[in-house]
């Protein structure tokens, strides 16, 4: 008799935390690699196709991948309790990756490494959104770390010398993704992650369809280009799954810094394919943002440990 999913999860939970963290780290490294491939293909394809067209296929392909899950588990997996909040979450996510596609596109020319560096500011935006929208209590430690993180953004973007439109688009994408992540934290209390993932891709496909029709290329993509677009969409969906899988296994305080490996991965692609390297201020600003984000993550992890540890 085969083991049930619950019994498998129980065995997984009983493993030493060091083993779980190691496995989670491997999932996170794989996620960073696949996401880098996704951004690279997006940037390469944007030379011939509008980012809005590519963004639609990113969502549509991810939706197609979830069809077997729906067929296996039935339509009950689509049942939701907070449709308005789910729509707002999907709107945040959809706008976030539209801005991401445009930021790294040929039209705006933001290097992949710079985009990844700016994306790390999501943790700062999450703090602000949680305080202002969700009315969460935010202590001076998190506010202080958030302020330091925004200083890192300013150091990286060098506003006194002029901020590029690509940089603004990347910041907008980071803010929108922060909004989507914050709402997922609320929605996950009543919904399964796979349900939220299906609805996110379904609503994104619907929202992006008019833009895809508007920006549809006058000459239909070749079979080779359709293949690359399909691989791009597959990488986006798989990278998302690998990230969720890794974070569900190990400690966030241990795994979050591993996500920063996306920066050297992207810098390597910039150097090999586009003959670009991040400037020194990009590295300095990134180091500040990473330090502030790590402090927030580590401190919240310690506070959770204190909350669940019974007094002696």
N, C-alpha and C positions, 0 to 999 in steps of 0.2 A: 504493500500500500504506500503510495507516494506521500511525502510530507506536505502538510498544508502550508500556505504562505505564512500563516501566523507562527507555526512551529519553526519555520526557517528563520523568521525574524527574531524569535526568542533565542535560537542558537546564536544568531549574529550578535544579539545584545549581550550574551554571556561571554563573549570574547574579551580579552584584555583591551583596555582603551588604547594602548600603544599599537596594537595590531589594527584596531579600527581606524586609528589616525593614519597609519601607514597606507591602508587600503584607500581611505578617503583622499589622501594626498595623490595617489596614482590616478584616481578618477579626476581630480582637479587638474592635474598636469595634462591628462588627455583632453579635458574640456578646453583648457587654454590653447592647446595645439589645434583642435578642431575649430574653435572660434577664430583663431588667426587665419586659418585656411578660408573660413567663411568671409572675413573682412577682405582678404586678398582677392578672392574671386569677385566680391562685390565691387571693389575698386577697378579691377581689370575689365569687368563687364560694363561698367559705367562709361567707358570710352565709346561704346556703341549704343547703349540703351539707357533710357532715362531711369534715374534711381526710383521713381515712383512705380514704374513698370516692374523693376526688380524686387521692390519691397512687397508688391502684391504676390509675386510668385514665391517669395520666402514664406509668407503666411499660408498660401494655398497648398504648397507642398507639405508643410508641417501639418496642415489639417488632413491631407490625404494619408499621411503616415499614421494618424490616430484612428482612421476608419476601422482597421482590424480590431482595435481595442473596443470600439463601440459595438461591432458585430459580435465580439466574444462576450462582452459583459451586458449587452442589452441597452435599450434606450434609457433605462433608469439611471444610467451613469450621467445623463444630461440634466437630471433634475437639480434645480437650484432654488435657493430661498431668498436671495438678495439680488434680483435681476438688475435693479438700478445701479447698485454698487459694482456689479460685475461689468456692466456696460462702461461705467466710468473708468474702471481698471483697464479694460480693453482699449478705451480711447487713449489713455495715458501711454500704454504699451505701443499702440499703433503709431501714435505721433512720435514716440521715442525712437522706434527703429526707422521711420521715414527720415527723421532728422539725421540719424546715424548714416543711412545710405547717402544722403546728400552731402554730409560733412566729409566723407572719405572719397567722394566721387571726383572724377577728373575736373568737373566744373569748379570745384572749390579747393581741391588740391591739398587737403589736410593730410599729412603723413599718418600712417596707421599707428605709429608709436605715439604721436601726439594725441591722437584720438583716444587711444587706450589710457594714456596718462590722465587726460581730462575725465574719462569715465570713472576713475577712482573717486571723484568728488561726489558720487552718488550717496555715500554714507553721510556726508555733511547735509545734503538736501533732505535725506530721510529724517534726520534729527529735527530740522526746521518744520517739515510737513507734519511729523508726529506731534510736535508741540502745538502748532497753529490749527491744524485740521482735526486731529484725533484727540486733542486736549490732553496728551500724555504729559506727565510730570517729568521735566527734564532738569537735572541738577546742573550745578555750575561746572562740574567736570566735563559733561558732554558739551555744554555751551562753549566752554573754553577750548576743547579739542576741535569743535566745529569752527570756531573763529580762526584757530591756527590752520585748519584745513583750507579755509577760504583765502588766507594769506598765501598758502601754497599755490592756489589757483591763480592769484594775482601775479605771483613770482613767475609762474609758468607762462602765462599769457602776455605778460609785459604790456599792460594797457596803455602806458605812457607813450609807447612807440607805435600804437595803433593795433587794434584787435581785428584779425581777419574774420570774414563771414563764416569760414569753415570752423573757426574756434567757437564762435557764437552758436553755431548749429550743434557742435559737440556738447557745449554746456547745456543747451536746451534739451538735447537727448538725455544727458545725465539727469537733469531735473525730472523729465517725464518718466524715465525708468525708475527713479526714486519714488515717484508717486505710485507707479504700478506695484513696486515691491512693498510699499507701505500698505496698500490696499490688500495685497495678497496675504499679508500677515493677519489682517482682520478677517478676510473671507475664508482662510484656511481653518478657522475655528469651526465652521459649519459645512465646509466642502472638502472633498478629496482633491489632492493636487492634480490628478489626471483630469478631473472634471473642470477645474479652472484652466488647465492647459488646453483642453478641447474648445471650451468657450472662447478663450483668448484668441486662438487661431481662427475659429469660425467668424467671430465678430470682426477681427482684423481683415479677413478676406473680404467680407461684405463692405467694410468701410473703405478698403483700398481699391475695390473693383472699379468705381468711376474714374479714379486717378489712373489706373492701369489702362482703361479704355481711352482716356484722354491722351495718354503718353505712348499709346501703342505704336511701335515703329512702323514707318511706311512700308518697309520691306520686311517680310516675316523672317524671324531668326532662322539660321541654318540648323540642320540637325546637330552639328557640333556645338553651336551656341545654346540650343535647347538642352543639350547634355550638360554643359557647364552651368547653366541656370539651375538645372535639376540638382547637380552636385552642390551648388551654393545653398539652395534651400534645404537640402539634406544635412549639410554641415551645420546650418543654423539650428535645426531641430535637434540633431544629435548632440551638439555642444550644450544646448539648454538642458537636455536630459542628463548628460554627464555631470554638469554642474550641480543639479538638484540631487543626483545620486551621491556625489561626493560629500556634499554638505549634510546629507541625511545620515551619513555613516560616522563621520568624525566630529571633533569639537570645532566650532566656528572659530574660536580664538587661535587654534592651531592651523586651520585650513585657509583662513582669509588671507594671510600673507602669501600663501602659495599662488593665489589668484594673480598676484602681481607679476608672476613670471610671464604673463601676457605681454608686458612691456618689452623685455629683451627679445621675446619671440617676434613681436611686430617690428622692432628696430632691425632685427636681422633681415626680415623680408624687405623693409624699406631700403636697406643697404644693397641687398642682392638684386632686387628687381627694379628699384626706382632710383638707385644711387643717392639716397637721402639718409641723413643721420640726424637725430635730435640734437638741438643746440644745448649748451651747458645749462641755461636757465630752465629748460624742460626737465632735466634730471634733478636740479635743485628743488624745483616746485613739486615734482613727483615725490621726492624723498620726504618733503614736509607733509604732503597729503597722506602718504602711506603711514608715516609715523602717527599722525593724528587719528587715522582710521584704525590702526592697530591698537592704539590706546583705548579708544571707545570699545572696540570688540573685546579686548582683554579684560577691561574693567567690568563690562556687563557680564562676562563669563564668570568672573570672581563673585559678583553680586548674586548671580543665580546659584552658584555653589553654596554660598552662605545661607541662601534662603531655603535650600533643600536639605542642608546638613543639620540634623537635630542637635540641640545643645547637650553638652556632656553633663 
